[in-house]
Amino acid sequence: MRVLVVDDEKLIVKGIRFSLEQDGMEVACAYDGEEALELIRNEQFDIVLLDLMLPKLSGMEVCQQVREFSKVPIIMITAKGEDMDKIMGLEYGADDYITKPFNILEVKARIKAIIRRLNTDKSADEEKESVLEISDMRLETEDRRLYIAGKEINLTSKEFDVLELLVRNPNKVYSREKLLELVWDSDYPGDGRTVDVHIRRLREKIEPNPSEPKYVHTKWGVGYYFKGTDANN
């Protein structure tokens, strides 16, 4: 597993790198936003640990630009700890967040939780249809690509996971807590706002009119569901 650690505090980077390498991971490091962006453009990483406060380009700016060309999972690191920083990280396309000071064991747990979601059991995948088509939507689950009316829509890994779960189970309502359990991880410490942010971003990308959704609907007081019965599953 290749991990990119981005933080301008070199002692923190050194500590994270040492610990991850002890677990057999290959770790690259960057100390400002521009350097991080250049590395992500030119090299392949399985996951990025990205500090919020960076020289040259902030973590938010890096995350936003990365999402224009890559779906690499991003865990945002913030020293502030306010809820707004966490929500903003998700708004810009981060898959998860962690707050300083953190325990390195928690960092490892977050990394492994995301990788588990990306590397699902292949035998289970083979039992599922690899292409789901619903009206003008085409979801290619093996390549993790989404097309609407022939145009490719770039989703983050978590947005794709949410959409695939809902599409495979049309008209089934999932509570925020259940989505956290199934898409993030059973021991994920987030809350319903994490789900709300991802649903809002997903609607902005796939819905002709996000305020009157065609695909992903809300059952008030219960949760979210995908409307339709013609998904192949």
Backbone as CSV, one residue per row, in Angstrom:
resi,resn,N_x,N_y,N_z,CA_x,CA_y,CA_z,C_x,C_y,C_z
1,MET,0.833,-1.194,0.000,0.000,0.000,0.000,0.875,1.253,0.000
2,ARG,0.596,2.174,-0.925,1.353,3.432,-0.989,0.536,4.553,-0.356
3,VAL,1.145,5.222,0.594,0.477,6.301,1.324,1.273,7.582,1.146
4,LEU,0.577,8.684,0.888,1.204,10.008,0.859,0.803,10.758,2.117
5,VAL,1.793,11.197,2.879,1.550,11.980,4.095,1.932,13.427,3.816
6,VAL,1.001,14.344,4.033,1.228,15.753,3.719,1.019,16.593,4.978
7,ASP,2.104,17.194,5.469,2.033,18.039,6.658,3.304,18.879,6.693
8,ASP,3.203,20.133,7.108,4.394,20.978,7.154,5.168,20.805,8.460
9,GLU,4.625,20.010,9.393,5.342,19.714,10.637,6.138,18.423,10.432
10,LYS,7.438,18.573,10.211,8.257,17.434,9.794,8.346,16.346,10.857
11,LEU,8.274,16.706,12.131,8.315,15.690,13.176,7.070,14.807,13.129
12,ILE,5.913,15.426,12.839,4.679,14.650,12.725,4.767,13.704,11.536
13,VAL,5.258,14.221,10.406,5.413,13.388,9.210,6.348,12.218,9.490
14,LYS,7.461,12.521,10.164,8.443,11.478,10.465,7.826,10.375,11.321
15,GLY,7.045,10.784,12.317,6.421,9.805,13.206,5.402,8.938,12.481
16,ILE,4.559,9.575,11.659,3.560,8.815,10.907,4.249,7.869,9.931
17,ARG,5.262,8.381,9.259,5.964,7.558,8.273,6.583,6.323,8.934
18,PHE,7.245,6.518,10.039,7.886,5.403,10.730,6.858,4.349,11.118
19,SER,5.736,4.803,11.678,4.725,3.866,12.155,4.079,3.096,11.009
20,LEU,3.765,3.785,9.902,3.131,3.109,8.767,4.095,2.146,8.091
21,GLU,5.364,2.544,8.015,6.348,1.649,7.410,6.535,0.396,8.248
22,GLN,6.360,0.507,9.564,6.436,-0.665,10.431,5.338,-1.671,10.098
23,ASP,4.236,-1.168,9.525,3.130,-2.040,9.117,3.260,-2.483,7.666
24,GLY,4.406,-2.203,7.059,4.651,-2.675,5.701,4.148,-1.763,4.597
25,MET,3.754,-0.544,4.937,3.288,0.389,3.923,4.466,1.162,3.333
26,GLU,4.310,1.574,2.073,5.298,2.444,1.445,4.805,3.879,1.591
27,VAL,5.635,4.749,2.131,5.193,6.101,2.486,6.014,7.152,1.748
28,ALA,5.316,8.065,1.090,5.940,9.246,0.504,5.486,10.455,1.312
29,CYS,6.281,11.523,1.280,6.001,12.691,2.118,6.025,13.972,1.294
30,ALA,5.202,14.925,1.697,5.208,16.264,1.122,4.977,17.246,2.260
31,TYR,5.535,18.469,2.100,5.501,19.424,3.208,4.779,20.733,2.864
32,ASP,4.228,20.816,1.661,3.388,21.958,1.305,2.379,21.507,0.264
33,GLY,1.370,22.343,0.020,0.288,21.961,-0.860,0.701,21.754,-2.308
34,GLU,1.584,22.607,-2.803,2.013,22.489,-4.198,2.771,21.190,-4.432
35,GLU,3.654,20.846,-3.505,4.416,19.604,-3.621,3.480,18.394,-3.578
36,ALA,2.481,18.447,-2.700,1.524,17.347,-2.596,0.748,17.172,-3.890
37,LEU,0.270,18.277,-4.443,-0.518,18.224,-5.676,0.304,17.644,-6.825
38,GLU,1.558,18.044,-6.902,2.438,17.550,-7.962,2.663,16.046,-7.823
39,LEU,2.861,15.571,-6.601,3.062,14.143,-6.379,1.823,13.336,-6.756
40,ILE,0.653,13.834,-6.378,-0.586,13.108,-6.656,-0.863,13.062,-8.158
41,ARG,-0.475,14.124,-8.862,-0.653,14.145,-10.321,0.237,13.123,-11.006
42,ASN,1.437,12.926,-10.500,2.447,12.158,-11.226,2.716,10.761,-10.683
43,GLU,2.190,10.453,-9.497,2.439,9.139,-8.916,1.128,8.499,-8.477
44,GLN,1.190,7.210,-8.204,0.002,6.454,-7.808,0.027,6.205,-6.306
45,PHE,-1.038,6.607,-5.621,-1.153,6.373,-4.186,-2.477,5.672,-3.888
46,ASP,-2.462,4.866,-2.831,-3.686,4.195,-2.403,-4.503,5.073,-1.460
47,ILE,-3.825,5.982,-0.758,-4.518,6.864,0.179,-3.633,8.068,0.478
48,VAL,-4.264,9.199,0.799,-3.540,10.433,1.110,-3.980,10.936,2.486
49,LEU,-3.004,11.186,3.365,-3.258,11.869,4.638,-2.891,13.327,4.420
50,LEU,-3.855,14.218,4.488,-3.667,15.602,4.049,-3.991,16.586,5.167
51,ASP,-2.981,17.328,5.611,-3.193,18.332,6.662,-3.977,19.516,6.102
52,LEU,-4.809,20.095,6.936,-5.627,21.226,6.511,-4.792,22.488,6.302
53,MET,-3.912,22.786,7.244,-3.144,24.030,7.210,-1.774,23.762,6.599
54,LEU,-1.576,24.191,5.351,-0.326,23.961,4.632,0.167,25.245,3.980
55,PRO,1.479,25.371,3.774,2.004,26.504,2.995,1.642,26.354,1.517
56,LYS,1.643,27.476,0.815,1.453,27.566,-0.648,0.029,27.244,-1.085
57,LEU,-0.449,26.042,-0.820,-1.852,25.694,-1.067,-2.386,25.023,0.195
58,SER,-3.576,25.405,0.631,-4.155,24.778,1.819,-4.606,23.361,1.491
59,GLY,-4.848,22.583,2.547,-5.355,21.239,2.337,-6.680,21.239,1.592
60,MET,-7.536,22.217,1.879,-8.814,22.332,1.171,-8.587,22.540,-0.319
61,GLU,-7.658,23.434,-0.661,-7.381,23.714,-2.072,-6.797,22.493,-2.777
62,VAL,-5.902,21.799,-2.086,-5.323,20.581,-2.668,-6.420,19.552,-2.915
63,CYS,-7.258,19.339,-1.914,-8.330,18.357,-2.022,-9.265,18.692,-3.184
64,GLN,-9.639,19.956,-3.277,-10.537,20.392,-4.343,-9.923,20.149,-5.717
65,GLN,-8.649,20.482,-5.888,-7.994,20.295,-7.187,-7.774,18.822,-7.504
66,VAL,-7.442,18.032,-6.495,-7.245,16.596,-6.714,-8.533,15.956,-7.229
67,ARG,-9.656,16.390,-6.696,-10.929,15.799,-7.092,-11.299,16.089,-8.549
68,GLU,-10.591,16.989,-9.179,-10.829,17.262,-10.598,-10.238,16.174,-11.483
69,PHE,-9.285,15.376,-10.949,-8.642,14.373,-11.801,-8.425,13.027,-11.121
70,SER,-8.718,12.897,-9.829,-8.421,11.651,-9.126,-9.471,11.333,-8.068
71,LYS,-9.690,10.028,-7.870,-10.605,9.545,-6.837,-9.858,8.959,-5.643
72,VAL,-8.544,9.211,-5.570,-7.760,8.641,-4.478,-8.390,9.012,-3.125
73,PRO,-8.544,8.056,-2.219,-9.122,8.371,-0.906,-8.255,9.382,-0.151
74,ILE,-8.910,10.376,0.458,-8.212,11.427,1.197,-8.761,11.494,2.623
75,ILE,-7.843,11.401,3.592,-8.200,11.650,4.987,-7.647,13.020,5.357
76,MET,-8.529,13.943,5.689,-8.122,15.291,6.047,-7.727,15.340,7.529
77,ILE,-6.602,16.006,7.806,-6.121,16.169,9.178,-6.275,17.640,9.567
78,THR,-6.977,17.899,10.656,-7.164,19.267,11.106,-6.712,19.408,12.555
79,ALA,-6.061,20.529,12.841,-5.621,20.783,14.215,-6.677,21.557,14.990
80,LYS,-7.669,22.067,14.290,-8.623,22.960,14.950,-9.692,22.200,15.710
81,GLY,-10.249,21.183,15.109,-11.209,20.362,15.811,-12.644,20.840,15.753
82,GLU,-12.901,22.050,15.207,-14.286,22.493,15.124,-15.028,21.680,14.077
83,ASP,-16.330,21.509,14.309,-17.133,20.733,13.373,-17.082,21.320,11.968
84,MET,-17.024,22.643,11.844,-17.068,23.263,10.526,-15.867,22.859,9.681
85,ASP,-14.701,22.728,10.295,-13.527,22.299,9.539,-13.736,20.897,8.976
86,LYS,-14.320,20.029,9.786,-14.556,18.665,9.346,-15.560,18.637,8.200
87,ILE,-16.646,19.365,8.363,-17.669,19.403,7.320,-17.109,19.988,6.033
88,MET,-16.314,21.062,6.153,-15.737,21.683,4.965,-14.797,20.723,4.244
89,GLY,-14.062,19.914,5.020,-13.202,18.921,4.396,-13.997,17.951,3.549
90,LEU,-15.143,17.515,4.053,-16.005,16.614,3.295,-16.611,17.322,2.096
91,GLU,-16.950,18.598,2.246,-17.510,19.372,1.139,-16.549,19.413,-0.039
92,TYR,-15.264,19.481,0.250,-14.266,19.580,-0.815,-13.833,18.218,-1.338
93,GLY,-14.460,17.149,-0.864,-14.204,15.843,-1.443,-13.394,14.892,-0.611
94,ALA,-13.093,15.249,0.653,-12.367,14.316,1.518,-13.272,13.136,1.872
95,ASP,-12.663,11.977,2.093,-13.427,10.787,2.440,-13.595,10.635,3.942
96,ASP,-12.697,11.220,4.704,-12.725,11.076,6.154,-11.918,12.217,6.748
97,TYR,-11.946,12.355,8.056,-11.150,13.382,8.723,-10.672,12.834,10.065
98,ILE,-9.618,13.427,10.543,-9.095,13.082,11.866,-8.526,14.360,12.479
99,THR,-8.671,14.494,13.787,-8.301,15.742,14.450,-7.031,15.576,15.282
100,LYS,-6.108,16.535,15.132,-4.926,16.578,15.995,-5.323,17.064,17.384
101,PRO,-4.652,16.575,18.428,-3.654,15.492,18.412,-4.353,14.155,18.250
102,PHE,-3.719,13.229,17.540,-4.344,11.942,17.293,-3.420,10.820,17.747
103,ASN,-4.023,9.673,17.951,-3.279,8.457,18.261,-2.969,7.757,16.942
104,ILE,-1.729,7.344,16.741,-1.354,6.727,15.477,-2.162,5.463,15.217
105,LEU,-2.619,4.805,16.270,-3.453,3.617,16.088,-4.785,3.975,15.434
106,GLU,-5.301,5.185,15.770,-6.538,5.641,15.142,-6.303,5.929,13.665
107,VAL,-5.149,6.531,13.353,-4.821,6.802,11.948,-4.787,5.496,11.159
108,LYS,-4.117,4.499,11.712,-4.032,3.201,11.036,-5.419,2.584,10.862
109,ALA,-6.266,2.720,11.876,-7.612,2.157,11.801,-8.423,2.824,10.698
110,ARG,-8.285,4.151,10.577,-9.016,4.866,9.529,-8.534,4.435,8.145
111,ILE,-7.213,4.317,7.982,-6.653,3.888,6.698,-7.175,2.506,6.336
112,LYS,-7.105,1.579,7.283,-7.524,0.213,7.000,-9.016,0.114,6.726
113,ALA,-9.817,0.948,7.383,-11.259,0.936,7.140,-11.565,1.352,5.706
114,ILE,-10.888,2.396,5.228,-11.111,2.854,3.857,-10.625,1.821,2.853
115,ILE,-9.442,1.265,3.078,-8.906,0.281,2.146,-9.792,-0.960,2.104
116,ARG,-10.354,-1.356,3.249,-11.263,-2.506,3.252,-12.447,-2.261,2.334
117,ARG,-12.927,-1.023,2.337,-14.069,-0.705,1.484,-13.694,-0.739,0.003
118,LEU,-12.472,-0.352,-0.308,-12.036,-0.331,-1.703,-11.696,-1.727,-2.197
119,ASN,-11.140,-2.558,-1.310,-10.720,-3.903,-1.680,-11.696,-4.932,-1.134
120,THR,-12.945,-4.846,-1.555,-13.952,-5.795,-1.102,-13.656,-7.168,-1.679
121,ASP,-14.170,-8.169,-1.021,-13.915,-9.550,-1.432,-14.319,-9.794,-2.882
122,LYS,-13.375,-10.290,-3.700,-13.613,-10.440,-5.130,-14.690,-11.475,-5.432
123,SER,-14.740,-12.503,-4.653,-15.758,-13.519,-4.913,-17.157,-12.959,-4.698
124,ALA,-17.295,-12.057,-3.718,-18.595,-11.418,-3.504,-18.914,-10.481,-4.653
125,ASP,-17.904,-9.781,-5.153,-18.120,-8.872,-6.277,-18.599,-9.618,-7.512
126,GLU,-18.097,-10.841,-7.703,-18.456,-11.580,-8.897,-19.926,-11.973,-8.899
127,GLU,-20.524,-12.006,-7.718,-21.935,-12.347,-7.629,-22.823,-11.161,-7.997
128,LYS,-22.257,-9.991,-8.098,-23.027,-8.798,-8.406,-22.867,-8.428,-9.875
129,GLU,-23.863,-7.772,-10.408,-23.737,-7.221,-11.748,-22.675,-6.133,-11.730
130,SER,-21.799,-6.141,-12.726,-20.737,-5.140,-12.764,-21.201,-3.852,-13.433
131,VAL,-22.348,-3.902,-14.128,-22.897,-2.701,-14.763,-24.359,-2.560,-14.354
132,LEU,-24.697,-1.414,-13.795,-26.071,-1.107,-13.408,-26.562,0.034,-14.279
133,GLU,-27.711,-0.168,-14.917,-28.264,0.868,-15.799,-29.664,1.229,-15.353
134,ILE,-29.872,2.510,-15.121,-31.155,3.027,-14.675,-31.459,4.262,-15.508
135,SER,-32.451,4.159,-16.376,-32.790,5.227,-17.324,-31.519,5.722,-18.011
136,ASP,-31.107,6.969,-17.782,-29.925,7.490,-18.467,-28.660,7.356,-17.621
137,MET,-28.738,6.622,-16.504,-27.583,6.434,-15.623,-26.951,5.063,-15.865
138,ARG,-25.628,5.048,-15.956,-24.883,3.792,-16.102,-23.782,3.764,-15.052
139,LEU,-23.839,2.763,-14.184,-22.884,2.627,-13.091,-22.026,1.399,-13.370
140,GLU,-20.738,1.617,-13.642,-19.808,0.523,-13.902,-19.049,0.253,-12.603
141,THR,-19.502,-0.753,-11.869,-19.010,-0.937,-10.506,-17.590,-1.490,-10.456
142,GLU,-17.198,-2.282,-11.449,-15.851,-2.841,-11.430,-14.808,-1.754,-11.633
143,ASP,-15.069,-0.845,-12.590,-14.146,0.259,-12.857,-14.465,1.488,-12.030
144,ARG,-15.586,1.427,-11.277,-16.021,2.527,-10.416,-16.175,3.814,-11.218
145,ARG,-16.966,3.707,-12.286,-17.254,4.860,-13.137,-18.762,5.059,-13.235
146,LEU,-19.143,6.329,-13.292,-20.555,6.682,-13.432,-20.735,7.539,-14.679
147,TYR,-21.758,7.184,-15.473,-22.101,7.974,-16.645,-23.583,8.335,-16.573
148,ILE,-23.890,9.579,-16.882,-25.271,10.019,-16.991,-25.434,10.667,-18.354
149,ALA,-26.361,10.131,-19.140,-26.583,10.581,-20.516,-25.279,10.563,-21.307
150,GLY,-24.455,9.545,-21.052,-23.214,9.382,-21.789,-22.042,10.191,-21.271
151,LYS,-22.275,11.071,-20.302,-21.214,11.922,-19.763,-20.704,11.328,-18.456
152,GLU,-19.372,11.202,-18.328,-18.816,10.651,-17.104,-18.889,11.677,-15.975
153,ILE,-19.336,11.219,-14.804,-19.439,12.043,-13.602,-18.389,11.570,-12.614
154,ASN,-17.539,12.462,-12.160,-16.447,12.109,-11.255,-16.940,12.132,-9.808
155,LEU,-16.971,10.952,-9.183,-17.394,10.840,-7.790,-16.214,10.462,-6.913
156,THR,-16.257,10.877,-5.649,-15.268,10.383,-4.694,-15.603,8.929,-4.366
157,SER,-14.680,8.244,-3.712,-14.910,6.835,-3.406,-16.138,6.647,-2.520
158,LYS,-16.319,7.519,-1.545,-17.472,7.382,-0.656,-18.780,7.735,-1.382
159,GLU,-18.767,8.748,-2.238,-19.962,9.083,-3.007,-20.372,7.904,-3.879
160,PHE,-19.373,7.266,-4.499,-19.667,6.108,-5.349,-20.246,4.965,-4.520
161,ASP,-19.654,4.717,-3.350,-20.130,3.635,-2.487,-21.572,3.862,-2.055
162,VAL,-21.890,5.109,-1.686,-23.260,5.431,-1.278,-24.222,5.187,-2.435
163,LEU,-23.865,5.698,-3.608,-24.745,5.567,-4.771,-24.934,4.092,-5.153
164,GLU,-23.849,3.322,-5.173,-23.966,1.908,-5.549,-24.874,1.162,-4.577
165,LEU,-24.709,1.414,-3.284,-25.555,0.752,-2.292,-27.026,1.071,-2.533
166,LEU,-27.323,2.343,-2.773,-28.714,2.750,-2.980,-29.272,2.191,-4.289
167,VAL,-28.461,2.206,-5.348,-28.916,1.715,-6.655,-29.187,0.208,-6.603
168,ARG,-28.348,-0.531,-5.904,-28.535,-1.983,-5.815,-29.750,-2.355,-4.976
169,ASN,-30.252,-1.402,-4.219,-31.399,-1.668,-3.346,-32.466,-0.593,-3.536
170,PRO,-33.028,-0.493,-4.745,-33.967,0.587,-5.051,-35.178,0.579,-4.115
171,ASN,-35.581,1.778,-3.735,-36.753,2.020,-2.896,-36.578,1.570,-1.438
172,LYS,-35.394,1.048,-1.103,-35.130,0.690,0.296,-34.549,1.903,1.008
173,VAL,-35.151,2.288,2.116,-34.725,3.475,2.840,-33.631,3.107,3.838
174,TYR,-32.517,3.856,3.778,-31.402,3.642,4.704,-31.280,4.843,5.637
175,SER,-31.257,4.587,6.917,-31.033,5.667,7.875,-29.597,6.148,7.779
176,ARG,-29.317,7.317,8.328,-27.952,7.837,8.345,-27.024,6.881,9.098
177,GLU,-27.523,6.347,10.201,-26.707,5.436,11.005,-26.367,4.171,10.223
178,LYS,-27.327,3.651,9.454,-27.069,2.443,8.677,-26.088,2.714,7.551
179,LEU,-26.202,3.883,6.916,-25.251,4.233,5.865,-23.838,4.383,6.425
180,LEU,-23.719,4.975,7.602,-22.406,5.071,8.246,-21.827,3.682,8.483
181,GLU,-22.676,2.770,8.925,-22.214,1.416,9.226,-21.801,0.667,7.967
182,LEU,-22.589,0.783,6.897,-22.353,-0.008,5.694,-21.297,0.596,4.764
183,VAL,-21.274,1.919,4.654,-20.390,2.568,3.683,-19.082,3.010,4.321
184,TRP,-19.136,3.490,5.550,-17.917,3.920,6.210,-17.330,2.731,6.962
185,ASP,-17.764,2.474,8.165,-17.277,1.321,8.908,-18.133,1.197,10.143
186,SER,-18.259,-0.015,10.625,-19.143,-0.234,11.772,-18.684,0.517,13.010
187,ASP,-17.354,0.780,13.100,-16.853,1.497,14.268,-16.454,2.931,13.922
188,TYR,-16.973,3.437,12.797,-16.650,4.809,12.389,-17.254,5.800,13.380
189,PRO,-16.451,6.772,13.868,-16.944,7.649,14.933,-17.689,8.885,14.429
190,GLY,-18.069,8.916,13.167,-18.732,10.094,12.624,-20.190,10.177,13.047
191,ASP,-20.905,11.151,12.472,-22.316,11.294,12.790,-23.106,11.515,11.506
192,GLY,-24.414,11.743,11.664,-25.290,11.862,10.507,-24.941,12.995,9.570
193,ARG,-24.277,14.011,10.068,-23.916,15.131,9.195,-22.938,14.702,8.112
194,THR,-22.094,13.722,8.421,-21.180,13.183,7.421,-21.972,12.629,6.239
195,VAL,-23.009,11.872,6.518,-23.860,11.314,5.465,-24.564,12.434,4.713
196,ASP,-25.118,13.403,5.428,-25.844,14.499,4.782,-24.964,15.254,3.793
197,VAL,-23.709,15.494,4.179,-22.791,16.205,3.299,-22.547,15.404,2.023
198,HIS,-22.321,14.108,2.162,-22.061,13.281,0.987,-23.294,13.175,0.083
199,ILE,-24.464,13.054,0.672,-25.687,13.011,-0.126,-25.876,14.325,-0.874
200,ARG,-25.617,15.449,-0.204,-25.772,16.744,-0.862,-24.805,16.891,-2.027
201,ARG,-23.558,16.497,-1.819,-22.563,16.576,-2.894,-22.920,15.626,-4.038
202,LEU,-23.403,14.445,-3.697,-23.806,13.477,-4.720,-24.947,14.041,-5.565
203,ARG,-25.924,14.638,-4.921,-27.052,15.226,-5.655,-26.596,16.365,-6.568
204,GLU,-25.659,17.156,-6.076,-25.169,18.262,-6.902,-24.510,17.762,-8.180
205,LYS,-23.953,16.549,-8.126,-23.259,15.997,-9.282,-24.177,15.231,-10.229
206,ILE,-25.210,14.550,-9.691,-25.986,13.652,-10.548,-27.402,14.128,-10.854
207,GLU,-27.920,15.038,-10.046,-29.308,15.442,-10.225,-29.434,16.641,-11.169
208,PRO,-30.364,16.604,-12.127,-30.614,17.784,-12.968,-31.011,18.990,-12.127
209,ASN,-31.811,18.728,-11.076,-32.226,19.777,-10.137,-32.111,19.199,-8.728
210,PRO,-30.998,19.493,-8.019,-30.781,18.894,-6.699,-31.896,19.147,-5.692
211,SER,-32.616,20.257,-5.849,-33.695,20.554,-4.908,-34.940,19.703,-5.178
212,GLU,-35.023,19.119,-6.378,-36.107,18.197,-6.722,-35.480,16.937,-7.306
213,PRO,-34.889,16.105,-6.466,-34.086,14.984,-6.950,-34.868,13.967,-7.776
214,LYS,-34.190,13.460,-8.779,-34.733,12.420,-9.652,-34.326,11.036,-9.173
215,TYR,-33.127,10.951,-8.618,-32.571,9.656,-8.250,-32.578,9.406,-6.741
216,VAL,-31.829,10.221,-6.000,-31.651,9.994,-4.562,-32.650,10.849,-3.786
217,HIS,-33.570,10.183,-3.101,-34.657,10.874,-2.417,-34.507,10.778,-0.904
218,THR,-35.199,11.670,-0.227,-35.217,11.693,1.238,-36.578,11.264,1.743
219,LYS,-36.590,10.341,2.679,-37.821,10.050,3.415,-37.665,10.740,4.756
220,TRP,-38.354,11.839,4.925,-38.120,12.722,6.061,-38.274,11.977,7.382
221,GLY,-37.273,12.189,8.224,-37.266,11.570,9.534,-36.808,10.130,9.544
222,VAL,-36.510,9.577,8.353,-36.097,8.177,8.270,-34.723,8.040,7.648
223,GLY,-34.575,8.511,6.379,-33.279,8.377,5.723,-33.353,8.634,4.237
224,TYR,-32.519,7.947,3.467,-32.386,8.181,2.025,-32.644,6.898,1.245
225,TYR,-33.120,7.062,-0.001,-33.353,5.903,-0.862,-33.224,6.300,-2.332
226,PHE,-32.995,5.272,-3.158,-32.915,5.486,-4.609,-34.267,5.091,-5.201
227,LYS,-34.854,5.985,-5.962,-36.176,5.746,-6.513,-36.074,5.016,-7.844
228,GLY,-36.696,3.875,-7.930,-36.706,3.133,-9.178,-36.704,1.645,-8.932
229,THR,-37.069,0.883,-9.965,-37.119,-0.567,-9.849,-36.393,-1.262,-10.978
230,ASP,-35.761,-0.468,-11.880,-35.186,-1.088,-13.063,-33.665,-1.199,-12.993
231,ALA,-33.085,-1.126,-11.780,-31.641,-1.341,-11.663,-31.367,-2.823,-11.782
232,ASN,-30.297,-3.169,-12.503,-29.903,-4.569,-12.613,-29.136,-4.964,-11.369
233,ASN,-29.634,-5.924,-10.617,-28.910,-6.383,-9.438,-29.257,-7.823,-9.114
